[in-house]
């Protein structure tokens, strides 16, 4: 009996040692991927503090053109909040916030295009999407600007996208970004919450948006960060719709391209999911990281000719659609997924 007990003990010791070794390897893989992503972003950040945005007439972002914009930078700065707060990360955030603040229009609003930059679409009006994301990034980094969007309220409880009378579209991702900003300001909006809960239940996450319809995972990401990163609890009881939606579409740890994988994985983490599907998603993200620490540039949002201000003589796209994104955006969102997953495993 004594010999049997010793054998069982030794077997358990071997198994435990194997688990410890595997955990160490997993931790090293996470730390390495995060460090490489941070190094890529630090190298890519422009002297102005901006993280570049690119436009392309093709969904695969071929022949993309740089466009000065505070919008992509606001997402990158948000994602950097979850990385290890090294001197390099803090420096990138500080410069990013300074760039965003420098792009403010009169009246505490923001435009997609950077100041003195017309881009493909000349004379675009300021909008609630870029403004809410910009102000949210400032708020997360200690700079508070109070803004009230009530004058842009739509009948369904959401908000219009554009700060002009002519355009009256209501976009679900834009409104999720507004809810995120409101959450950071501890502002309750029962009408907006009611509208968002209805959208969550319908699970039409690509059809409820005009500008982010290129990916069905943009809305889950935007709405789940309002819950997880801004303490917006009015949507808590509807988040299970995101979980079922994402798990149903996942195949072998993947949802498709690099940006879709990052958006979907962060969404699962944000709603508190910790199943094996999350482990597989993180492994897939790490395996797809490029040697330079980046992930591929994938289309994030679109503008088409139906938007009034796109009718311009230089607009030569036969499909009437322009796609926007950057490697920096995909890399930052992938970094956010890895960093949040690491924090879960470390019990933070």
Beta strands, then each sheet from edge to edge (+ up, - down):
strand 1: 53-56
strand 2: 65-67
strand 3: 301-304
strand 4: 321-325
sheet 1: 2+ 1- 4+ 3-
end
